[in-house]
Amino acid sequence: MSGLKRLCTVVFVLACAFALAAFALTWFGPWTAEVSALFNLEPFALAVVACLAVSALGLLVLLGRALFSRRTVRTVEIATVDGGVISVTRDAIAAQASHIVEADGTCDAARVRVDAKARGHIRVHVRVLPHETVDVVAKGAELHEELMDGLAAVCGDKVEDVSLEFVEPESVTLAGGDEDAEQAAEAAARPAPKAPTPDTTSEITVSMGGSREPEREV
């Protein structure tokens, strides 16, 4: 659930709860007279009306989704042979996409989402997790071509769109290659040199130019 949907759901639930409590307490409970008197206050009455409006709008949205939302498609028809239907499940399509992405061992398929209709029109979205830093443009074009070819073997010409989303790699490879990476690791592991300990008997010489004697601080 996205942040906006979560916010709308929270507002809808709070509005329903407030409106229900405002009217229910006027009928039941020990404070019926007090709550009924609150409706004479304009701010309270406006708040109740606003909550009723939010509740009505939310109920209409829920009713619309229940009546008109598309049913979840689990299998997709790929072809018709001799009156029979060849179909493939969304899970099989997602598994094939994951296998293609992870075939060379450089990336993992962190998430695969398959949107499909019963008679085709398949859209595949893959979140790619590289094991190390990669050229996103080059690797993305390579994976996209491999996915289009590999999914065609499972879905035929029903695949309309394949999108890739690269996330932060598990490890970062330095631009200088393995040798520079080893040197950087050794430098990081090497302890930092300790700062010299001040000595009250040491001399600090400050050059003042000419033939003047150096000043000494004890």
Order of alpha helices (4+ residues) and beta strands (2+ residues): alpha-alpha-alpha-beta-beta-alpha-beta-beta-alpha-beta-alpha
